Amino acid sequence: MDKPGWISKKFYKDNEMEKLLDENLLNTVCEAANCPNKWECFRKKTATFMILGNKCTRACRFCSVDKNIRGENLNSNEPVKIAEVVKKIRLKHVVITSVTRDDLEDEGAIHFKRTIEEIRRISDATIEVLIPDFNGKKELIDIVIDAKPEVISHNIETVENLHKRIKPIGSYENSIELLNYVKERDKNIITKSGIMLGFGESIDELAESIEDLKDINCDILTMGQYLRPSEKHIKVSEYITDEKFVMYKKLALEIGIPVVESGRFIRSSYNAIDSIKKLMK
């Protein structure tokens, strides 16, 4: 399928942000996942920090993050460095995500906890964590919940019918149950999820997944266009029109999701603070 003309966003070179990240040996999902919003966000002095290294132990068919079944050594100083950068650039809202680390005993949950604690120690920024499924282990999810970030996000990524094709490891049920468990454990934590469109999902399938999220009281939903990172990744079945994104947003709001972000370049952490502000109104 030919790529549409809108697929390339304006390039903003920001050596200051890149330099700050490089000096502190920090990874961002902006770079690892080749996000189309990277330069816009760097220009605004924002980024989504990616902890636990830059090698993922899973091989999801949509993702451009490097894969390594054994992961890599943890940088024990990473939580402190992230906190220092958050303070230096005066972030009001910080988003922390990670590669999946099935190779670690705690799958990285303690590292998430330490990162939240270090940011809390020197900053009053609100904290959003975009976490892996931890293989459904509630004792690991508890570690993150007990650190009390304002937002816990986990992307279901696609509709139930396509989930196994897009994410060979993991399950749709685990993802839904994780978000449900967070809300049951602490109703004050904002829950959030994201769906990529363009894999060939039907509107009925999409509606069913939105219903699933509504049933577990998910607060925020993001919907954006899947963009194929390389020829090795799953093909785009459809480039969604602006009109359809508007329609899907209306659908999700009518189903009962309180805050919905829907558009071509929407990503789960893109302008994340705006979604929080909408929810608080």
TIBAPA-920869 format. One record per residue (C-alpha): x, y, z; chain; residue in one letter. Coordinates in steps of 0.001 Angstrom, whole numbers, plus 524288, in hexadecimal, padded with zeros to 5 digits. Last residue first. Example, Ala and Ser with C-alpha at 12.3 -4.5 7.8 and 13.67 -1.06 7.14 Angstrom:
# TIBAPA-920869
83566 7FBDC 81BE4 A S
8300C 7EE6C 81E78 A A
This chain:
# TIBAPA-920869
7D01B 84BC3 885F7 A K
7D9EF 841F9 88B68 A M
7D87E 83898 8800F A L
7DB60 8434F 8763B A K
7E79F 84740 87DC2 A K
7EC5B 83936 87DFD A I
7EA63 837FB 86F5F A S
7F250 8445E 86D0E A D
7FD84 83F20 87564 A I
7FF67 833E0 86BF2 A A
80320 83CA5 86088 A N
806F3 8300D 8596B A Y
8087A 82513 86366 A S
7FEDB 81B3C 85DBD A S
80111 81F79 84FB2 A R
7F870 8280F 84741 A I
7FE61 82AC7 839FC A F
7F2B8 8276A 8318D A R
7E842 82B69 83B3D A G
7E052 827B7 84738 A S
7E1F2 82C01 85561 A E
7D6A1 82798 85DF8 A V
7D384 82BD6 86BE6 A V
7C80B 826B1 873FC A P
7C629 819A3 86CE3 A I
7B765 81775 86D11 A G
7B2C5 81093 860D5 A I
7AED8 81DE1 85B73 A E
7BCA2 822FC 85DA6 A L
7C268 81742 856A3 A A
7B937 818B9 84B08 A L
7BBC0 8275F 849DE A K
7CA5C 824AB 849B0 A K
7C86C 81A37 83F5D A Y
7C09D 8239F 836D1 A M
7CAF8 82E33 837E7 A V
7D571 8243B 8346B A F
7CCFD 81FD3 82903 A K
7CC05 82DB3 823AC A E
7DAB0 82F8F 824E3 A D
7DC7F 823BE 81C1F A T
7E297 816FF 820C1 A I
7ED8E 8116F 8188E A Y
7E9AC 80348 816F9 A E
7EFBC 7F5C1 81703 A S
7FD46 7FA23 81B4D A V
80698 7EEC0 81A20 A K
80C7E 7E773 825A2 A I
81AD3 7EA24 827D4 A H
8269C 7E539 8205C A K
824AA 7EF45 81584 A E
82743 7F9DF 81F8A A S
82107 802A8 829E1 A P
812F8 80112 824E7 A R
80AAA 80C5C 829AD A L
7FEB0 808E7 831C4 A Y
7F5A1 814B1 8325A A Q
7F12E 8197D 83FA1 A G
7E722 81713 84A4A A M
7E924 81B6E 85860 A T
7DFE6 817BE 86368 A L
7DF46 81E13 870DC A I
7D7AA 81AA0 87D2F A D
7D664 80BC8 87C59 A C
7CAD4 807FA 884EB A N
7CC2F 7F939 88314 A I
7BF83 7F857 87B2D A D
7C3A1 80430 87316 A K
7CFEC 7FD2D 86EBE A L
7C839 7F12F 86A65 A D
7BE61 7FA03 86388 A E
7C9AC 80062 85C29 A I
7CE0F 7F2D1 8581F A S
7C062 7EF61 8535A A E
7BF53 7FC34 84BCD A A
7CC24 7F94B 844E3 A L
7C746 7EBD6 840F2 A E
7BAAF 7F1CD 83BC0 A D
7C25B 7FC3D 83463 A I
7CA4A 7F1A4 82DD2 A S
7D8DB 7EFBF 8302D A E
7E1C5 7EE95 8245C A G
7EE99 7F262 82ADB A F
7EC3E 800DE 82864 A G
7E993 805B2 8360E A L
7F244 80576 84200 A M
7EB6A 804CB 84F1F A I
7EFC8 80B28 85BC0 A G
7ECB3 809D0 86A25 A S
7EB8B 81251 87640 A K
7E89D 810BD 8848F A T
7E890 81C08 88E36 A I
7EC20 817B0 89BEE A I
7E226 81BF1 8A61B A N
7DA8D 80F26 8A511 A K
7E60F 807CC 8AAD7 A D
7E5E6 7F8F1 8AB2B A R
7D9A9 7F73C 8A2D9 A E
7DE5F 80136 898FE A K
7EBA9 7FAA1 897B0 A V
7E540 7ED41 896AE A Y
7DC86 7F181 88B69 A N
7E81F 7F6D8 883E0 A L
7EF7F 7EA14 885C0 A L
7E34D 7E206 88286 A E
7E1CF 7E8B8 87551 A I
7F002 7E652 871D2 A S
7EFFB 7D848 8768D A N
7E393 7D569 86EB8 A E
7E98D 7DAE1 86242 A Y
7F4EA 7D194 863CD A S
80396 7D19E 86457 A G
80D5B 7CC9E 85A73 A I
80919 7CC33 84C26 A P
80550 7DAAC 84CB1 A K
7FFCB 7DED4 83F6D A I
7FA4E 7D19E 83B5E A R
7F64C 7CE2C 84948 A K
7EF2C 7DB26 84AAE A H
7E7C0 7DB2F 83DDF A L
7DAA5 7D603 842E4 A N
7DBE5 7DD54 84FC7 A E
7DD78 7EAB8 849A9 A V
7EABB 7F169 8497E A T
7F556 7F783 851FC A E
7EFAB 7F398 85F68 A I
7F876 7FE65 86452 A N
7FB95 7FF57 872BD A H
7FB49 80C24 87A21 A S
7FC5A 80ECE 8889D A I
7FA46 81D1E 88BE3 A V
7FC78 824E7 8986A A E
807BC 81C21 89C6E A P
80564 815EC 8A9B0 A K
8119B 80DC6 8ACA3 A A
80807 803A1 8B1E5 A D
80235 801F7 8A456 A I
80F93 7FEE0 89E87 A V
812DB 7F459 8A884 A I
804E8 7EF3B 8A7CE A D
8068B 7EC63 89939 A I
81190 7E33E 89D18 A L
8095F 7DBF0 8A739 A E
7FE45 7DBAF 89D62 A K
805E0 7D37D 893A6 A K
7FE6B 7D4F3 886BA A G
80A7A 7D25B 87E85 A N
81024 7DF36 8837B A F
806D3 7E58B 87996 A D
81053 7F043 875B4 A P
80F01 7FDCC 87BE8 A I
80C6D 80B93 87743 A L
80F1D 8138D 88374 A V
809CD 82139 88574 A E
80F6B 82A25 88FDA A I
80B05 837AC 89411 A T
8168C 840B3 895F9 A A
8196F 84537 8A3DD A D
827F0 84297 8A267 A S
833A1 83EBA 8AAAD A I
82FA6 832B6 8B281 A R
82387 82FBA 8AA6D A R
82C26 82D8E 89E7F A I
834A8 82429 8A641 A E
828D3 81CC6 8AB68 A E
822BA 81B09 89DE7 A I
82FA1 815F4 8987B A T
83156 80CAB 8A3F8 A R
823B3 806FF 8A1F7 A K
825E0 804FE 89361 A F
832CE 7FE3D 89685 A H
82B94 7F5AC 8A04B A I
821F1 7F165 895C1 A A
82C9A 7EDC0 88BFA A G
8280F 7DFE3 888E3 A E
8298C 7DC9D 8976E A D
831C0 7D079 89492 A E
83773 7D6B5 88857 A L
8376F 7CFDC 87B19 A D
82978 7D3D5 877D4 A D
82E87 7E1BD 876AC A R
824F6 7E960 86E2C A T
82AB2 7F652 869A3 A V
826EC 801AC 87200 A S
81E1F 80D63 873F8 A T
81F1B 8198F 87C4E A I
8170D 825C3 87988 A V
819C1 8325C 880EE A V
8104A 83D73 8837B A H
81450 84AF8 88833 A K
821FF 849C9 8828C A L
82B60 8540D 88796 A R
8363F 8512B 87DB7 A I
8402D 84F3E 88892 A K
836CB 84870 891DB A K
832AE 83E1A 88806 A V
840FC 83C90 88417 A V
844F2 83A16 89230 A E
839E0 83064 89436 A A
83DE7 828F4 8880B A I
84BF5 82856 88CCB A K
847DE 82334 89A27 A V
83F45 81886 89442 A P
84A2E 8148D 88AB7 A E
854D4 8129B 894F0 A N
85279 803ED 895D0 A S
85492 80281 8872C A N
84F2B 7F4E7 8850A A L
856F2 7EAE4 87D62 A N
850B2 7E684 870AB A E
844DB 7DF19 86B88 A G
846BC 7D082 86A03 A R
83CC3 7CEC9 85F00 A I
84275 7DA69 857B6 A N
839F2 7E31E 84F26 A K
83C0E 7F11D 84A92 A D
83032 7FA3B 84B48 A V
8297A 7FB57 83E06 A S
81C1B 7F67C 8425F A C
810C2 7F17A 83A19 A F
8137F 7E2D8 83A08 A R
81618 7E1A7 8488F A C
8230B 7DADB 84AD9 A A
824CA 7D980 8597F A R
830F7 7DA3F 861FA A T
832B0 7E8AE 85EF6 A C
84000 7EF2E 85D9D A K
84135 7FDA6 860CC A N
84442 7FCDC 86F3F A G
83B62 7FB8D 87B24 A L
835BE 80941 8799B A I
82FCF 810B1 86E42 A M
82DBB 81F23 87101 A F
822BD 82583 86976 A T
8279B 832DF 8655B A A
82491 8412A 8676F A T
82CA3 84D62 864FB A K
8224A 8532C 85BDF A K
82BF0 851D4 85092 A R
82E52 843D8 854D2 A F
81FAA 84176 853AA A C
81EC7 846E5 845E4 A E
82B0E 83F9A 841F9 A W
82601 83294 846C7 A K
8180C 83347 841B0 A N
81A2F 8292F 836E2 A P
81EBF 81F58 84121 A C
82A7C 81738 83CF3 A N
82786 80D02 84752 A A
83503 80E04 84D85 A A
835D0 81CB4 84B69 A E
82919 82127 851AE A C
829AC 81541 85A94 A V
8347E 81C9E 8615E A T
84157 81774 86684 A N
84A18 81E68 87034 A L
858ED 81E5E 87069 A L
8592E 82B0A 8784A A N
8614B 83268 86E5E A E
85941 82C90 8634C A D
84C4F 83136 868F2 A L
8514C 83EF1 86B56 A L
857A5 83F82 85DF5 A K
84B2B 83B4A 85734 A E
8438D 845C7 85E53 A M
84D68 85077 85B2A A E
84F9D 84C17 84D11 A N
8419A 84ED4 84961 A D
83F6A 84D3E 83AD3 A K
8313D 84F1A 8374F A Y
82C70 846F0 82BD7 A F
81E61 848E5 82779 A K
81676 83C71 826FE A K
816DF 83227 81C56 A S
80AE1 8297B 81A59 A I
8027D 8341A 81460 A W
80621 83057 8067B A G
7FFEF 822E7 8074B A P
8086C 816A8 8072A A K
80569 80D52 7FC19 A D
80000 80000 80000 A M
